[in-house]
């Protein structure tokens, strides 16, 4: 006996609506967390993005370590190091400077700084979980 199959959109519509609502609920409460600091002020926890303001200086120090006193030889050695580092070194440099620019554009005034959704910032806290709890309490008080 031949039967027609139910139309897919009619069966899937309630499921699609439920999944879409669940996804919106998840993204509404999700937080993007950045830690802006340097090597002297480590923060416990794993942020979505770690910006170390001293990263450009550290990378530049790697490139200029043990250079000869002759400026021509030194320039050649730095060029060789840049070439040898390839795309990975260029990505590190670009990422390091982008992080500094992003921290500056947010108006970060001291470190460590924990930034949530580029909306809230907590200065001086070195424990990411504690800082996120404080932000959550603050946002609940305001709503």
Beta strands, then each sheet from edge to edge (+ up, - down):
strand 1: 33-37
strand 2: 49-52
strand 3: 113-116
strand 4: 120-123
sheet 1: 2+ 1+ 3- 4+
end
